[in-house]
């Protein structure tokens, strides 16, 4: 790699939505929060079980058996609501954190084969420069709107629109592949 890869972006509401979608996808796939994405297999199964409980409860009501009606309706509502609740709590936590820490922050990433450097500028503080080696990363989500880099104590969002040159997106994919990181492709 001759030149470093440069990624520049400002964290805005639209960037936040793309980041949150990638975060939910990673949490769902990594099974750290298996119900985070409403389209995950576990969420679908739980919603289907909830619908079955509700159906059974109302069927029992229609034939006059009321002893299990309350259990069927409560279990059905709980099974259906749980994936929505987990997704909502994660989204709201991420958005609160964004509004508190990174609203309109500007990031400039410089990426080479040895390290990743980020300079962060916010209205509330002076520019902060941080560098870390590739060994600090554990996984990379290659999403439709960008890359989500996962470390042990941090995560970084690199939107596709932030790459200074379009070919650098493919260079970054090649560089990630050469580092033997877990790559989670967009499906």
Secondary structure as the mmCIF struct_conf table of DSSP 4:
data_model
#
loop_
_struct_conf.conf_type_id
_struct_conf.id
_struct_conf.beg_label_comp_id
_struct_conf.beg_label_asym_id
_struct_conf.beg_label_seq_id
_struct_conf.end_label_comp_id
_struct_conf.end_label_asym_id
_struct_conf.end_label_seq_id
BEND BEND1 UNK A 3 UNK A 3
STRN STRN1 UNK A 5 UNK A 10
HELX_RH_AL_P HELX_RH_AL_P1 UNK A 13 UNK A 29
TURN_TY1_P TURN_TY1_P1 UNK A 30 UNK A 31
BEND BEND2 UNK A 32 UNK A 33
TURN_TY1_P TURN_TY1_P2 UNK A 34 UNK A 35
BEND BEND3 UNK A 36 UNK A 37
TURN_TY1_P TURN_TY1_P3 UNK A 38 UNK A 39
BEND BEND4 UNK A 40 UNK A 40
HELX_RH_AL_P HELX_RH_AL_P2 UNK A 41 UNK A 62
TURN_TY1_P TURN_TY1_P4 UNK A 63 UNK A 64
TURN_TY1_P TURN_TY1_P5 UNK A 67 UNK A 68
HELX_RH_AL_P HELX_RH_AL_P3 UNK A 69 UNK A 101
TURN_TY1_P TURN_TY1_P6 UNK A 102 UNK A 104
STRN STRN2 UNK A 106 UNK A 111
BEND BEND5 UNK A 113 UNK A 114
STRN STRN3 UNK A 115 UNK A 122
TURN_TY1_P TURN_TY1_P7 UNK A 123 UNK A 124
STRN STRN4 UNK A 125 UNK A 133
HELX_RH_3T_P HELX_RH_3T_P1 UNK A 134 UNK A 136
STRN STRN5 UNK A 137 UNK A 142
BEND BEND6 UNK A 144 UNK A 145
STRN STRN6 UNK A 146 UNK A 151
BEND BEND7 UNK A 152 UNK A 153
STRN STRN7 UNK A 155 UNK A 159
HELX_RH_3T_P HELX_RH_3T_P2 UNK A 160 UNK A 162
STRN STRN8 UNK A 163 UNK A 163
BEND BEND8 UNK A 164 UNK A 165
TURN_TY1_P TURN_TY1_P8 UNK A 166 UNK A 166
HELX_RH_AL_P HELX_RH_AL_P4 UNK A 167 UNK A 178
TURN_TY1_P TURN_TY1_P9 UNK A 179 UNK A 180
STRN STRN9 UNK A 182 UNK A 185
#
